[in-house]
């Protein structure tokens, strides 16, 4: 049984891993004392903000398109 939201979860986890490692590597590159758990938490926050912004953008554009179809 394939769950309909499984691909969305895999995508978010993949982004979370990539952003976590990017933050950790940037911290190491600039000589900061970095904590992998802190980087993971920050990555989660950044992704949550980004996903919320994307959801709002899609919601606004679909509402705008519906209004244009009605006023046509």
Secondary structure, 3 states (H helix, E strand, C coil): CCCCCHHHHHHHHHHHHHHHHHHHHHHHHCCCCCCHHHHHHHHHHHHHHHHHHHHHHHHHHHHHHHHHHHHC
